[in-house]
């Protein structure tokens, strides 16, 4: 499973905190859109949680969000706009 990190924000200190929390909490659940044309999930949230899961060898659970013109919490864009942008984003591969 491949997850594209569409949200650009990244902070090393916050990542370290998330890794420590995830050691107790386990794999995260991430809202994402399946992009058949790119063969990946476009994450609408959780760039630190996705990186932390990769660092710990965990596979995130996906809470699938439908591709639509609904508002999204990423830079005032719609779900479709964020998902379409995912082809240009960093992606992380996970075992299924």
Secondary structure, DSSP 8 states (H G I E B T S, - for coil): -EEEE------HHHHHHHHHHHHHH-S-EEEEEEETTTTEEEESS-HHHHHHHHHHT---EEEE---SS-B-SSTT-BHHHHHHHGGGSEEEE---
